Amino acid sequence: MRTALAITTIIALAGCSQQDTLAEIAFGAPSNETAQDDVAGTYKIVLADGSVMIETIGADGTYIDTTEGGAETE
């Protein structure tokens, strides 16, 4: 009886530890890397008050914000 109980306990614990492995296979291991999508381009942004901003993002990640009239903002 003790042997059957010990074997059952070991099998139950072994089954619990496989959950984490399956989750890593399904979703991949967690990563600290940030996404590096290509976001370069010019974007028109309409603010809540109706004013319009134009944001130009360069391939190197630099950006320039301008008003619709062409004045640069900070």
C-alpha positions, 0 to 999 in steps of 0.5 A: 500500500505504501509503495502504491501511494509513493508511486502515485505521489511521484506521478502526480508531482511529475505531471504538475511540473510538465505544465510549465514546459508545455506553456513555454513550448506553446507561448515561447520563453519570456523575453526582455527584448523590445519589438523592433518594427519599422515605424519610419514614416510621416504620421498625421495626428489629430488631437482631442481639441481638433488641432493637427500634428505631423510627426516624421519618424526617421529610420534611425528612430529620430523624430520631428513634430510639426504643426499643420502649418509647418512650425516645429514643436518640442 
